[in-house]
């Protein structure tokens, strides 16, 4: 299975997030899956990639070539796909992935997540989306979703995503799909 990870590339985040991402990467490789991600070498992306690499797993990085001016890219990817733009990157993530895991992150992660969920809602894909809610990171977003449902701006969002608070819960979802 090709598992796409969206998550922070910041080297400044708390270890609780990178430790969980590292464990995720270890299990991705141990279970013979492939990590598809933005190719970063820091933060959640880098920690997950390191877990994959240390367990002899396969990595597919996808990024515009110019992103290296902003982020350090992983030099040890099994394959690195360069694209022209961030839009083409998101399209390539959709093409190359079987499932999406949304880990904690900033604006870029939210952009990727919301585009992926909108396309699922509009039936442009039917791939699983799992929110990796490390240390309750997304709880306020879930409250916002509930408020949107109460005010009738959002309907049936429960079927669009699954929420996992641990790496083990992620793999319970993956193995039951």
Order of alpha helices (4+ residues) and beta strands (2+ residues): beta-alpha-beta-alpha-beta-beta-alpha-beta-alpha-beta-alpha-beta-alpha
